[in-house]
Amino acid sequence: MEFEESGIGEECGVFGCVAAGEWPTQLEVAQILTLGLVALQHRGQESAGIVTSNGASPPTYTAHKGMGLVSTAFPPEALQKLRHGNLGICHTRYSTTGFSELQNCQPFVVDTLHGKIAVAHNGELVNAQALRKKVMRHGVGLSTSSDSELITQLLALTPPMEELNNPDWVARIKNLMTETPTSYSLLMMFKDVIYAVRDPYGNRPLCIGRVVPISKLHSSGVEEDDTEGWVVSSESCSFQSIGARYYREVLPGEIVQISKHGVKSLSIVPRPEGDLPAFCIFEYVYFARPDSIFEDQMVYTVRQRCGRQLAIEAPTNADVVSTVPESATPAALGYAQQSGLPYIEVLCKNRYVGRTFIQPNTRLRQLGVAKKFGALTDNFAGKRVVLIDDSIVRGNTISPIIKLLKEAGATEVHIRVASPPIRYPCYMGINIPTKEELIANKPEFQDIAGYIGADSVQYLTVEGLILAVQGGISSKDKDEMISNNKSSSRVGHCTACLTGKYPVELEW
């Protein structure tokens, strides 16, 4: 909850769809793309865009982009315009680089010597400034401040050994991956195929799903003939709403081709010798939807394990366990299970109070958090409450909630945080406040309980978080990683915002 109030956000979500079988397809590709974006809306609410193609040679591309939520950006007439596509990619944006305006909205479409390409990207290039200069030295002008346009222009550059009339997109993508090690998951559409790419460190998520008949959605066996299409997404949570089954993750460094004929792994670009994968650990903590699957484990289950580990590391003399609705609920349930304390609800959230709903006067400011939450007094009056939160970023959100609970009858309020303190900025696609704004770097952190009005405050340790996340990656999964991809043979996660240890050297 504190993440949401502090403006911390994931940069983007990407989604793509290719109809299987004969074209023109009967599959509603534009509708699938739109529903896929709706399922990824938590990853970005600033703008959204869809580009579809008929897959002909040369192809006809149709694009629509808009500001705001998917429901606002795509009115019925826009979907009607997109409905003849046999394949397409789309994007929902939360900007960390580039201004929040329509010109930065993805996917980007550019002309190359061999025809149009469309590109959608999630992440943030750690060496973007150097790459911008390199592209400009080739005489290419950049019309936006987005990393994604930069990626698109790098892909449009012709590699030295490429034949004039035969574009080698694998070589171009490899060249991009050599130029910038992280952080990106990207989709590129060219003619009748989509290329799905994940950086060698696997910092941002990307997975593949298979569209099947509704009757086969939950059956144990699915034949190749049952495949109606293929989808690729930042998160697997988008698959169920469009009638797709989870197929597999795109591996770190992998280049995958998705066409009407199926899914084909084209190449894997390795990391430097000795470097571990660096999947963002905060996808598990907060950013991903709880029903998504990463590394063959459900996010909800990992958050429960974080709660159980927190109960081991930071037990509390209390009567009940609860949470601020609702992102920390799995961790609170895990804490309750491990500690043996009952889980109850202490707050009721008003879901219809937006940040710009009313310009608050002095009286409303004094009411503060009461506009968003109501206290369920009967559940906790006269009791000691341990309240689980996913993080305390600035400390200005949890404080009024503690005050509300105590005024409503809680005798004690103990805060337990299901992630370690955030101490460092992220340069790989997460919008985190400056180092000076983070409560963990302020003098007040030495007595954070007194600062926010709690009876005690304790965080999950970095070691505890890693244990909870990696504890669900079984030996079988690790063995499969080794056999499929030597560059992914070891498990690793990026904890840079917690430890200051970035997976690659940052360039300024």
C-alpha positions as CSV (number, residue, x, y, z in Angstrom):
1,M,0.0,0.0,0.0
2,E,2.8,2.4,0.8
3,F,4.3,1.8,-2.7
4,E,1.1,3.0,-4.3
5,E,0.9,6.2,-2.1
6,S,4.6,7.0,-2.6
7,G,4.4,7.0,-6.4
8,I,6.6,3.9,-6.8
9,G,5.6,2.1,-10.0
10,E,6.5,-0.4,-12.6
11,E,7.5,1.2,-15.9
12,C,5.4,-0.8,-18.5
13,G,3.6,-3.8,-19.6
14,V,3.9,-5.4,-23.0
15,F,1.6,-7.9,-24.8
16,G,1.5,-9.5,-28.2
17,C,-0.7,-12.0,-30.1
18,V,-0.3,-14.1,-33.3
19,A,-3.2,-16.0,-34.7
20,A,-2.5,-19.6,-35.6
21,G,-3.6,-21.4,-38.8
22,E,-4.9,-19.8,-41.9
23,W,-5.1,-16.0,-42.4
24,P,-7.3,-14.0,-42.4
25,T,-8.1,-15.3,-39.0
26,Q,-11.3,-15.8,-37.2
27,L,-9.5,-15.0,-33.9
28,E,-10.4,-11.5,-32.6
29,V,-6.8,-10.4,-32.3
30,A,-7.6,-6.7,-31.5
31,Q,-9.9,-7.8,-28.7
32,I,-7.3,-10.2,-27.2
33,L,-4.7,-7.4,-27.3
34,T,-7.1,-5.1,-25.5
35,L,-8.0,-7.6,-22.8
36,G,-4.4,-8.4,-22.4
37,L,-3.6,-4.8,-21.7
38,V,-6.5,-4.5,-19.2
39,A,-4.9,-7.4,-17.3
40,L,-1.6,-5.5,-17.3
41,Q,-3.1,-2.2,-16.3
42,H,-1.4,-2.3,-12.9
43,R,1.9,-2.0,-14.7
44,G,1.1,1.4,-16.2
45,Q,-1.8,3.8,-16.3
46,E,-0.4,6.8,-18.2
47,S,-1.0,5.7,-21.8
48,A,-1.6,2.7,-24.0
49,G,-1.1,1.7,-27.6
50,I,-1.9,-1.1,-30.0
51,V,-0.4,-1.9,-33.4
52,T,-1.8,-4.7,-35.6
53,S,-0.7,-6.1,-38.9
54,N,-2.4,-8.2,-41.5
55,G,1.0,-10.1,-41.9
56,A,1.0,-9.7,-45.7
57,S,4.1,-8.8,-47.7
58,P,4.3,-5.9,-47.6
59,P,2.1,-5.7,-44.4
60,T,-0.5,-3.1,-43.5
61,Y,0.0,-1.8,-40.0
62,T,-2.8,-0.2,-38.1
63,A,-2.1,1.7,-34.9
64,H,-4.0,3.5,-32.2
65,K,-2.6,5.2,-29.1
66,G,-4.2,7.1,-26.3
67,M,-3.6,8.7,-22.9
68,G,-5.0,7.3,-19.7
69,L,-6.4,3.9,-18.9
70,V,-7.0,1.2,-21.5
71,S,-10.8,1.7,-21.2
72,T,-10.3,5.4,-22.0
73,A,-7.7,5.0,-24.7
74,F,-9.6,2.5,-26.8
75,P,-13.2,3.5,-27.6
76,P,-15.3,1.1,-29.8
77,E,-14.4,2.9,-33.0
78,A,-10.7,2.4,-32.3
79,L,-11.1,-1.3,-31.9
80,Q,-13.1,-1.5,-35.1
81,K,-10.2,0.1,-36.9
82,L,-7.8,-2.6,-35.5
83,R,-10.0,-5.6,-36.0
84,H,-8.5,-6.9,-39.3
85,G,-5.1,-7.7,-37.8
86,N,-3.8,-11.3,-37.8
87,L,-1.1,-10.3,-35.3
88,G,-0.2,-7.4,-33.1
89,I,1.7,-6.0,-30.1
90,C,0.6,-3.5,-27.5
91,H,1.9,-1.6,-24.5
92,T,0.7,0.2,-21.3
93,R,3.0,2.8,-19.9
94,Y,4.2,4.2,-16.6
95,S,7.1,6.5,-17.5
96,T,10.4,6.5,-15.7
97,T,12.3,7.9,-18.7
98,G,10.5,10.3,-21.1
99,F,7.7,12.7,-20.4
100,S,4.1,11.6,-19.9
101,E,2.7,12.6,-23.3
102,L,1.3,10.9,-26.4
103,Q,4.4,11.1,-28.5
104,N,6.2,8.8,-25.9
105,C,3.3,6.3,-26.1
106,Q,4.3,2.9,-27.5
107,P,4.5,0.8,-29.6
108,F,6.8,2.7,-31.9
109,V,6.7,2.1,-35.6
110,V,9.6,3.0,-37.9
111,D,10.5,2.4,-41.6
112,T,13.6,0.4,-42.3
113,L,15.3,-0.6,-45.6
114,H,13.2,-3.8,-45.4
115,G,9.9,-2.5,-44.3
116,K,8.2,-1.3,-41.1
117,I,8.9,-2.7,-37.7
118,A,6.9,-2.1,-34.5
119,V,8.6,-2.2,-31.1
120,A,7.2,-2.3,-27.5
121,H,9.5,-2.3,-24.5
122,N,9.4,-2.7,-20.7
123,G,12.4,-1.6,-18.7
124,E,15.1,1.1,-18.7
125,L,18.4,1.1,-20.5
126,V,21.3,1.5,-18.0
127,N,23.5,3.2,-20.7
128,A,20.8,5.1,-22.6
129,Q,22.8,8.4,-22.8
130,A,25.7,6.7,-24.5
131,L,23.4,4.9,-26.9
132,R,21.6,8.1,-27.8
133,K,24.9,9.7,-28.8
134,K,25.8,6.7,-30.9
135,V,22.5,6.6,-32.8
136,M,22.8,10.4,-33.5
137,R,26.3,9.9,-34.8
138,H,24.8,7.6,-37.4
139,G,22.7,10.6,-38.6
140,V,19.5,9.4,-36.9
141,G,17.3,12.0,-35.2
142,L,15.3,11.0,-32.1
143,S,11.9,12.6,-31.8
144,T,11.0,11.5,-28.2
145,S,12.8,11.1,-24.9
146,S,11.8,7.4,-24.6
147,D,14.3,4.5,-24.3
148,S,11.9,2.5,-26.5
149,E,12.4,4.8,-29.5
150,L,16.2,4.4,-29.0
151,I,15.8,0.6,-29.1
152,T,13.7,0.9,-32.3
153,Q,16.3,3.0,-34.0
154,L,19.1,0.6,-32.9
155,L,17.2,-2.3,-34.4
156,A,16.8,-0.3,-37.7
157,L,20.6,0.0,-38.1
158,T,22.0,-2.4,-40.6
159,P,24.8,-4.7,-39.2
160,P,28.0,-4.8,-41.2
161,M,27.7,-8.4,-42.5
162,E,24.0,-8.3,-43.4
163,E,23.1,-9.0,-47.0
164,L,21.4,-6.1,-48.7
165,N,17.9,-7.6,-49.3
166,N,17.9,-10.2,-46.5
167,P,17.4,-8.6,-43.1
168,D,19.0,-10.7,-40.3
169,W,16.8,-9.8,-37.3
170,V,18.5,-12.2,-35.0
171,A,21.9,-10.5,-35.7
172,R,20.3,-7.1,-35.2
173,I,18.7,-8.1,-31.9
174,K,22.0,-9.7,-30.8
175,N,23.8,-6.4,-31.7
176,L,21.3,-4.5,-29.5
177,M,21.9,-6.9,-26.6
178,T,25.6,-6.5,-27.0
179,E,25.2,-2.7,-26.9
180,T,23.1,-2.7,-23.8
181,P,23.1,-5.4,-21.2
182,T,19.9,-4.6,-19.3
183,S,17.1,-3.8,-18.6
184,Y,14.5,-4.8,-21.1
185,S,11.9,-7.2,-22.2
186,L,10.8,-6.3,-25.7
187,L,8.5,-7.3,-28.5
188,M,9.3,-6.5,-32.2
189,M,6.8,-7.1,-35.0
190,F,8.0,-7.5,-38.6
191,K,5.8,-8.7,-41.4
192,D,4.2,-12.0,-40.1
193,V,6.2,-12.7,-37.0
194,I,6.8,-11.3,-33.5
195,Y,10.2,-11.5,-31.9
196,A,10.1,-11.7,-28.1
197,V,13.4,-10.8,-26.4
198,R,14.6,-10.7,-22.8
199,D,17.8,-9.2,-21.7
200,P,20.7,-11.5,-20.6
201,Y,20.1,-10.7,-16.9
202,G,16.4,-11.4,-17.2
203,N,15.6,-8.3,-15.2
204,R,12.1,-7.8,-16.5
205,P,9.6,-10.6,-16.9
206,L,8.2,-12.0,-20.2
207,C,6.2,-15.2,-20.8
208,I,4.4,-17.1,-23.5
209,G,0.8,-18.5,-23.6
210,R,-1.2,-20.6,-26.0
211,V,-4.7,-19.6,-27.0
212,V,-6.9,-22.7,-27.0
213,P,-10.7,-23.4,-27.3
214,I,-12.5,-22.6,-24.1
215,S,-13.5,-26.2,-23.7
216,K,-9.8,-27.1,-23.5
217,L,-8.7,-24.3,-21.2
218,H,-8.7,-26.5,-18.1
219,S,-8.2,-29.9,-19.6
220,S,-5.1,-31.9,-18.9
221,G,-4.1,-32.6,-22.5
222,V,-3.9,-30.0,-25.3
223,E,-2.9,-31.0,-28.8
224,E,-1.1,-28.9,-31.4
225,D,-4.3,-28.8,-33.5
226,D,-6.1,-27.1,-30.5
227,T,-3.9,-24.1,-30.8
228,E,-5.8,-21.0,-31.9
229,G,-3.0,-18.5,-31.4
230,W,0.0,-17.5,-29.3
231,V,0.3,-14.7,-26.9
232,V,3.3,-13.2,-25.1
233,S,3.0,-11.0,-22.0
234,S,4.9,-9.3,-19.2
235,E,2.8,-11.4,-16.8
236,S,0.9,-14.6,-17.1
237,C,-2.1,-13.1,-15.2
238,S,-3.3,-11.8,-18.6
239,F,-3.7,-15.3,-20.0
240,Q,-6.8,-16.5,-18.2
241,S,-9.0,-13.6,-19.3
242,I,-8.3,-14.2,-23.0
243,G,-8.6,-18.0,-23.0
244,A,-4.9,-18.9,-23.0
245,R,-2.8,-21.4,-21.1
246,Y,0.6,-20.7,-19.7
247,Y,3.3,-22.1,-22.0
248,R,6.6,-21.0,-20.6
249,E,8.9,-18.1,-19.7
250,V,11.2,-16.4,-22.2
251,L,14.6,-17.2,-20.7
252,P,17.2,-14.6,-19.8
253,G,19.0,-13.6,-23.0
254,E,16.6,-15.6,-25.2
255,I,15.3,-14.5,-28.7
256,V,12.0,-16.2,-29.5
257,Q,10.2,-16.1,-32.8
258,I,6.4,-16.4,-32.6
259,S,4.5,-17.0,-35.8
260,K,1.3,-18.6,-37.0
261,H,3.3,-21.8,-37.2
262,G,4.3,-21.8,-33.5
263,V,7.0,-20.8,-31.1
264,K,10.7,-21.2,-32.0
265,S,13.8,-20.3,-29.9
266,L,16.3,-18.7,-32.2
267,S,19.2,-17.9,-29.9
268,I,20.4,-17.2,-26.4
269,V,22.8,-14.4,-25.6
270,P,24.9,-15.2,-22.5
271,R,25.8,-13.0,-19.6
272,P,29.5,-12.2,-18.9
273,E,31.1,-15.2,-17.2
274,G,30.3,-15.5,-13.5
275,D,27.4,-13.1,-13.6
276,L,24.1,-14.3,-12.0
277,P,20.6,-13.7,-13.4
278,A,19.1,-10.5,-12.0
279,F,15.3,-10.8,-12.1
280,C,13.8,-7.9,-10.2
281,I,12.9,-9.2,-6.7
282,F,10.3,-6.5,-6.3
283,E,8.1,-8.1,-9.0
284,Y,7.5,-10.7,-6.3
285,V,7.2,-8.1,-3.4
286,Y,4.8,-5.7,-5.0
287,F,4.6,-5.0,-8.7
288,A,3.2,-8.2,-10.2
289,R,-0.4,-9.3,-9.8
290,P,-0.7,-12.1,-7.2
291,D,-1.9,-14.6,-9.8
292,S,1.1,-14.2,-12.1
293,I,3.7,-17.0,-12.4
294,F,7.5,-16.3,-12.4
295,E,10.2,-19.0,-12.3
296,D,7.4,-21.6,-12.1
297,Q,5.9,-20.3,-8.8
298,M,2.9,-18.1,-8.2
299,V,3.5,-14.6,-6.9
300,Y,0.8,-15.0,-4.2
301,T,2.6,-18.1,-2.8
302,V,5.9,-16.3,-2.6
303,R,4.3,-13.4,-0.7
304,Q,2.8,-15.8,1.7
305,R,6.3,-17.3,2.3
306,C,7.6,-13.8,2.9
307,G,5.0,-13.4,5.6
308,R,5.9,-16.7,7.2
309,Q,9.6,-15.8,7.1
310,L,8.8,-12.4,8.7
311,A,7.0,-14.2,11.5
312,I,10.1,-16.3,12.2
313,E,12.4,-13.2,12.1
314,A,10.2,-10.7,13.8
315,P,7.7,-12.4,16.2
316,T,5.2,-10.2,18.1
317,N,3.3,-10.3,21.4
318,A,-0.1,-9.5,19.9
319,D,-3.6,-10.7,19.7
320,V,-4.5,-10.4,16.0
321,V,-2.8,-10.1,12.6
322,S,-4.0,-7.8,9.9
323,T,-3.0,-5.7,6.9
324,V,-3.7,-2.4,5.1
325,P,-5.8,-3.5,2.1
326,E,-4.8,-5.2,0.0
327,S,-1.4,-5.8,-1.6
328,A,0.2,-7.1,1.7
329,T,-2.7,-9.5,2.4
330,P,-0.9,-12.7,1.3
331,A,2.1,-11.8,3.5
332,A,-0.3,-11.1,6.4
333,L,-1.9,-14.5,6.0
334,G,1.5,-16.2,5.9
335,Y,2.5,-14.3,9.1
336,A,-0.7,-15.4,10.8
337,Q,-0.2,-19.1,9.8
338,Q,3.4,-19.1,11.1
339,S,2.7,-17.3,14.3
340,G,-0.6,-19.0,15.2
341,L,-2.3,-15.7,15.6
342,P,-5.8,-15.1,14.1
343,Y,-6.0,-13.0,10.9
344,I,-8.8,-10.4,10.9
345,E,-9.6,-7.3,8.9
346,V,-9.2,-4.0,10.7
347,L,-9.7,-1.6,7.8
348,C,-12.4,-1.3,5.1
349,K,-11.2,0.5,2.0
350,N,-13.3,3.0,0.1
351,R,-12.3,2.0,-3.5
352,Y,-13.9,5.1,-5.1
353,V,-11.9,7.8,-3.6
354,G,-9.3,8.9,-6.2
355,R,-6.4,11.2,-5.6
356,T,-8.1,14.0,-7.7
357,F,-11.7,13.3,-6.6
358,I,-11.9,16.4,-4.4
359,Q,-9.5,19.3,-3.9
360,P,-9.3,19.0,-0.1
361,N,-9.9,21.9,2.2
362,T,-8.4,22.1,5.7
363,R,-11.1,20.0,7.3
364,L,-10.6,17.2,4.7
365,R,-6.9,17.3,5.1
366,Q,-7.3,16.8,8.9
367,L,-9.5,13.8,8.3
368,G,-6.7,12.5,6.1
369,V,-6.7,8.7,5.8
370,A,-10.3,8.5,7.1
371,K,-11.5,9.4,3.5
372,K,-9.9,6.2,2.3
373,F,-10.4,3.7,5.1
374,G,-13.0,2.9,7.7
375,A,-12.0,1.2,11.0
376,L,-13.7,-2.2,11.7
377,T,-13.7,-1.4,15.4
378,D,-15.6,-4.5,16.6
379,N,-12.8,-6.7,15.3
380,F,-9.9,-5.2,17.3
381,A,-11.1,-2.9,20.0
382,G,-9.1,-3.6,23.2
383,K,-6.6,-5.8,21.3
384,R,-3.0,-5.7,20.3
385,V,-2.7,-5.6,16.5
386,V,0.3,-6.6,14.4
387,L,-0.2,-4.8,11.0
388,I,1.6,-6.2,8.0
389,D,2.6,-3.8,5.1
390,D,4.6,-4.5,2.0
391,S,6.9,-1.6,2.6
392,I,7.5,1.7,4.3
393,V,8.9,4.1,1.7
394,R,8.5,7.6,3.0
395,G,6.6,6.8,6.2
396,N,3.9,9.4,5.6
397,T,1.2,6.9,4.7
398,I,1.3,4.3,7.5
399,S,1.4,6.9,10.3
400,P,-2.2,8.2,10.0
401,I,-3.4,4.5,9.7
402,I,-1.7,3.7,13.0
403,K,-3.4,6.8,14.5
404,L,-6.8,5.7,13.1
405,L,-6.5,2.2,14.6
406,K,-5.4,3.5,18.0
407,E,-8.2,6.1,18.2
408,A,-10.6,3.3,17.2
409,G,-9.6,1.1,20.2
410,A,-6.4,-0.8,19.4
411,T,-4.3,-1.0,22.6
412,E,-1.1,-1.5,20.6
413,V,-0.1,-1.4,16.9
414,H,3.0,-3.2,15.8
415,I,4.2,-2.8,12.2
416,R,5.9,-5.7,10.5
417,V,7.1,-5.1,6.9
418,A,7.3,-8.0,4.4
419,S,10.3,-6.6,2.6
420,P,13.6,-5.0,3.6
421,P,14.1,-1.2,3.8
422,I,14.5,0.5,0.4
423,R,17.7,2.5,0.5
424,Y,18.8,3.0,-3.1
425,P,17.2,4.2,-6.4
426,C,16.5,1.9,-9.3
427,Y,17.9,2.6,-12.7
428,M,16.3,-0.4,-14.4
429,G,12.7,0.4,-14.9
430,I,11.2,1.1,-11.5
431,N,10.2,4.6,-10.4
432,I,11.6,5.0,-6.9
433,P,12.0,8.3,-5.0
434,T,15.4,9.8,-4.6
435,K,17.8,8.4,-2.0
436,E,17.2,11.5,0.2
437,E,13.4,10.9,0.1
438,L,13.6,7.3,1.4
439,I,12.8,7.0,5.1
440,A,15.5,4.4,5.5
441,N,18.1,7.0,4.7
442,K,16.8,9.7,7.1
443,P,17.8,10.2,10.8
444,E,14.2,9.4,11.8
445,F,14.8,5.8,10.7
446,Q,16.8,5.2,13.9
447,D,13.5,5.5,15.8
448,I,11.1,4.8,13.1
449,A,8.5,3.4,15.5
450,G,8.4,6.7,17.4
451,Y,8.4,8.6,14.1
452,I,5.3,6.9,12.7
453,G,3.5,6.3,16.1
454,A,3.8,2.5,16.2
455,D,4.7,0.4,19.3
456,S,7.3,-1.4,17.3
457,V,8.6,-1.8,13.7
458,Q,10.6,-4.6,12.1
459,Y,11.4,-5.4,8.5
460,L,12.1,-8.7,6.7
461,T,15.8,-9.0,6.1
462,V,17.4,-9.2,2.7
463,E,18.5,-12.7,3.4
464,G,14.9,-13.6,4.5
465,L,13.4,-12.2,1.3
466,I,15.8,-14.1,-0.9
467,L,15.1,-17.3,1.1
468,A,11.4,-16.8,0.6
469,V,11.7,-16.1,-3.1
470,Q,14.2,-18.8,-4.0
471,G,12.8,-21.4,-1.7
472,G,10.0,-22.2,-4.2
473,I,12.4,-22.7,-7.1
474,S,12.8,-26.5,-6.9
475,S,15.9,-28.5,-7.8
476,K,13.9,-29.9,-10.7
477,D,13.3,-26.4,-12.1
478,K,17.0,-25.5,-11.6
479,D,18.1,-28.7,-13.4
480,E,15.7,-27.8,-16.3
481,M,17.3,-24.4,-16.5
482,I,20.7,-25.9,-16.7
483,S,19.7,-28.3,-19.5
484,N,17.8,-25.6,-21.5
485,N,20.1,-22.6,-21.1
486,K,23.6,-22.6,-19.5
487,S,23.4,-18.8,-19.1
488,S,20.4,-19.4,-16.7
489,S,21.9,-22.3,-14.8
490,R,22.0,-20.4,-11.5
491,V,19.3,-18.6,-9.7
492,G,19.8,-14.9,-9.0
493,H,17.7,-11.8,-8.3
494,C,18.3,-8.1,-8.4
495,T,18.3,-6.5,-4.9
496,A,20.0,-3.3,-5.9
497,C,17.3,-1.0,-4.3
498,L,17.9,-2.8,-1.0
499,T,21.7,-3.4,-1.1
500,G,23.1,-0.9,-3.6
501,K,24.7,-3.8,-5.5
502,Y,23.6,-3.3,-9.1
503,P,23.9,-6.3,-11.5
504,V,25.9,-4.2,-14.0
505,E,28.1,-1.2,-13.9
506,L,26.1,1.9,-14.3
507,E,27.1,4.5,-17.0
508,W,26.5,8.2,-16.5
